[in-house]
Amino acid sequence: MNTNNYNFIVTQNLNPVAPMYTPGRYGIIRFFGLIVLTAFFTVSYAQRSIIRNIEPFWSPDGKKIVFTSMRDGQSDIYVMNSDGTDQKNLTHHPAGDSEPQWSPDGSKILFISNRTGTGRIFTMNPDGSEIMELTHTGVLEFTPAWSPSGKKIAYASTYKKNTLLYATDADGSNSEQLTIAPANLSSPIWSPDETKIACSVGHGEMFGSLIIDLASHSNEFVVGEQVPVKLIGWSADGGHSFYIESSVNGYGEKVGRIYCKDG
């Protein structure tokens, strides 16, 4: 296995995707027993149904959770208290809204919506007011990510049959293309000092992680395996990045392996 200076941490029979963890100090990654929280369910007594909610994202102070739900017939952005109470629909729009994220200071929520055509990037206040479209390219954009300072947003954008990575100021100005070579790029993650961006990449039968140096625009393909790879994030000092590798064992079970890259 070509791990390119990645150290194996743990393996578990699971469907491995990027885990959400509560905010905390000391760079501790808090996994829920490796049962990854990618969806949660609520019961609607009025509709006599169980509702699936996805894409939960903690507020910086840990008091709120923003998430995506289809309980009203379309994909909308909701917010609730961390204990599940006081659930509110923030978008109330017949178009599809998804991928919500709190800004680092908690003053804005970033999300994707197709209300003006293809999926584009929007922001709004935590109460759902002042919805603003940031990108006007006319192509599909997805997996946006705030920089740690909240001043920049990185995102993937379609280019013919592939995707490229871009970064823009938080108000949508000064958009900059970060990658040139065509590949399937997604899920950008900023380093804590904002000097690098890591993202998931697929090209042909190869899957891996790409680390982009924003000063030199040089790219480092740090993992190359013929299995799906999902980035988790960076350590607090920016010296380590983490990813999950997904594969199928001899029994047909999905197996997740977590690796850490030194240096």
N, C-alpha and C positions, 0 to 999 in steps of 0.2 A: 504493500500500500504506500502510495506516494503522499506523505503528509506534509512535506515541506516545512520542517521545524514545528509542526503542530504536535502537541503531546496529548495522548489519549487520556481522558478523564474518567468517563463512566459509560456503560452501555445498559440499555434497558429495552425490553419489548414494548414499543409504543409507536405511535404515529408522530414522529418528531417534527415539530415546528417551533418557531421562536417563542419561548415562554414569556409571559408577563409576570413581573414580580413587584412586590410592594416597594416603595421608595425606602432607602435605608442608607446608613453610613458604611464606611470601611470597604466599599466595593463588594459587599457580600451578595452573591446571587442566591435568591431564595426560591428554590423549586418546590412546587407543591408535590413532594414525593415523586417527582418525575411524571406525575399525571398532569400533562400540560393543559392549562386552562385556555382553550381557544373558543369555547362556547359555554353558555349557561342557559338554563331554562326557567321560565316563569309560567305560572298557571293563570289562565284567564277564565274566571268564573262566568263572566258575561258571554264569552264566545264558546265556553265549554271546551277549551282546547289548551294544549301545552305549547308555549311559544319558544322558539329557539332564538337566542340572541348571540351575536358574534362580535369579534374585534373589540374586546374590552380594553380600556386604556385608563390607567390611574392618573388622577390629577397630581401635580407636584407635591401638594401637601398631604396626599393620601386620603383626603376626606370625600372625594367624589370619583365616580367612574363614568366615563363616556363610552358608549357602545352603539352598535348597529342592530336594528331590529326590524322585522317585517310584520309586526303585529297589526298594523293598520292597513295592510294590503300592499304596501310598497316599502322599499328599503329606506328607512329614516334614521337620523342620528338622535340618540336619547342620552340623557344624563340621569344619574341616581346617586344617592348617598352610598358610601362604601359598605353599609350594612344592607343595601338593597331597597331601602325605602325611598319615597318621593321620586318616582320615576317620571320623567317628563320628555315629551317629544320636542326636539329643538328645531327641526327643519320643516315638518308638515308640508311636504312637497310631493306631487305625483311622480316626479323623476326619481332615479335611484341615487341615494346618498350613502356613502360608505367610507371606511378607513379613517375614522376620527382619531385625532391626536391632540392632546393638550400642548400648548406652547410651554417652554420651560418656566416662565413666570406665572403661568395659569391664567393669563389675560385673554387668550385666544384659543379657539379650537380649529384645527386644520382638518379638511375632509375632501373627498373626491365626490363630484356630482356630474351627472349627464344632463342637467337641466338646460344647458345651452348648447347641446349637441353631444359630442363624444365626452368621455370622462375628462374633466378638468379640475384644477385645484382651486379650492375656495377656503376662506377663513370666516369665522363668525365669533361673536362674543359668547361667553359661557351660558348666557340666557337665550341664545339663538338670534339675537339682533345683529344688525350691521353685517349681513352676509356680503362678502366681496369676492369676486372672481379674480384670481391672480394671474392665470395664464389664458392666452387667447390664440393658441396655435392652430386649433381646429383638428388636432390629432389626439389620440388616446394618451392620457397621462395617468400614472398610477404609482403606488407605494411612495408617497411623499414622506419626508422626514425633516423635522426641525434640527437646526444646529444647536449645540448646547447653550449658546448665548441667546438664541431666538431671533438672531438677525438674518439668518439665511435658511433656505429650504432647498433640499436636494430631492430630485424625483426622476423617475424613469419616463421616457417618452417614446412612442412608436416611431420607427423609421423604416419605411417599406415593410419588410417582413421581420425586422429585428427591432431592438430598442437601444436607445442611447441614454446616457445619464446627463442631467442638467442640474444647475444650481441657480437660484434666484434670490434677490433680497426678499425680506418678509412681506413687503408691500407689492411684490410682483415685478419690480423693476430690475434692470441689470441682469437679465437672464444670460447664463454662460453655459456653453456646451463643454462637458468634461471628458467625454470619450469620443473617439473617432471610428475605431474598428467596429464593424457591425457584429453584434452578438445579442443574446437575450439577457439583458441586464435588469435587475430589480432589487428592491429592498435596500436602498442605501442607508448606511449608518455612519454618522460622523464620529471621528475620534474626539476625546474630551477637549483637546486643544484646538480643534477645528482645522488642523493642518492636513488631515487625510480623511478620505471617505472609503469605506469598505462596502462592497455590494455582492450579491449573488450573481453568478454569470453562467450561462450555458452556451456552448457553441458546438454544433454537431452533436456528437455523442459525449462530449466532455462537459463536466459540471465542476464548478469550483467557486472560489472567492477572488474578487479583484480588489486590490487596494490602490487607490489613486492618491498620489501626492499632489496637493492643490497648488503648491508653489511651482513645481517643475512640470506638472501634468504627466509625470511618468506613471506607468501602470505596472503593478506586480501581481502576476497570477499565482497565488500562493497555494492553491489546492487544485489538483487535477485528477478526478476520479470519474468513473463511468457510473456514478450513482448520484441521486439528488443531494444537494447540499443547501443548508439553510443557515444564514448567519444569525447569531444571537446578539453580539455587541462587543464592546471594548471594556477592558478593565479601567478603573478610575484614573490610573496614571497614563493611559493610552499605550502602555507597553505590551499589552496582550490583546488579541482578538479571539473570539470564540465562535465556533460553528457546530452545527449538528449535521451529521451524515445519515441519510436514510437508505436502508438496503433491506433486502428480503433474505432471510436465512433458509436453510434447507427444508424447514418445515412450513414454508410459505408465510411466516410471520414477519411483520415489519419490525426492524431493529433500529434503534437510534443510538449513535455514538457521539459523545461530546468531546471536542478537541480544543486545546488551547495553544495558540501560537506564541512562542517566546520571542521577545525582542521586537 
